[in-house]
Amino acid sequence: MDYKRMTVYFICLTIVAIAGYDVFVISKGGVETSISMQMIQWAHKYPAFPFLMGFTMGHLFWRMGDNSVTKKIAESFKKDK
């Protein structure tokens, strides 16, 4: 089983599902029903929410150790300097 490919499909499917849901609820209930609007309201009501979102994004995008793909990218940046 190719877990890397499954992960890519999962990420793409999740993005499509979120976008599709958002388009659907906006078309039926207006902009105030969107995911973005709900998250903005939570941010105003619960100040910890933006922090938790930042923490989550940091977790997802924090630099891990190099692998075969990221090593090539890092080396290309070193050559540019």
N, C-alpha and C positions, 0 to 999 in steps of 0.2 A: 504494500500500500504506500502510495506517495503522499506523505503527510505535508510536504512543502506545497505541493499542488493543491491539496485539500485546503490548506490555510489560505492560499491565494483566492480560491473559489469562495471560501467562507467570507473573507473580507469583502470581496466584490459583491456577493449576494447580500451581505448586511448593508452595504452602502446603497445598493439598488432598492432594497426593502425599505430603508429609512426614507430615501428620496421619494419613493412611490407612495408611502404612507403620508408623507408631508404634503405632496401634491394633492392626494385624495382629500385629506382633511381640510386643506386650504380651499379647495374647490367646493366643498360641501358646507364648511362652517366659517370661512373667512380666515384672514391672516392671524387673528387672535387665537386660532386653534392650532397654529403651527408648533412644531417642536422648538424652534428658535424662541418663539414668544413664551412658551412654557418655561424654557431654561432661563430667559431673562427675568421672568417673574420669580422663579426660585432664587435667582441671584440676589434680587432685591429683598426677598423675604428671609432667606437663609444665607448669611454672609459666608458660611463655610462651604457652600456649594461651588462657587468659583474656585476656591482653594482646592477642593476635591477634584474638580475637573482638571486643574493644572497639575495636580499630583498624578492623576491618571494619564494625562498626556506625557508628563515626564517619564512615567513608567514605560509607556509605549515607545517613546523616541529617545530615551537615554542611551548613550553609546555603550554597546556591549563590546566584548573582546572581538578582535578581527576574525573573520572567517574567509573563505576563499574569495567571496564576492567583495566584501568590504575592504579586504587587503588590496585588491586591484584598484579600487576607488581611492583609497588613502595614498597609494603609491603614485597615482596619476596627479594628485594634488601636490605631492612633493616635487614632481618633475616640473610643474608649472611655476614653482617659486625659484 
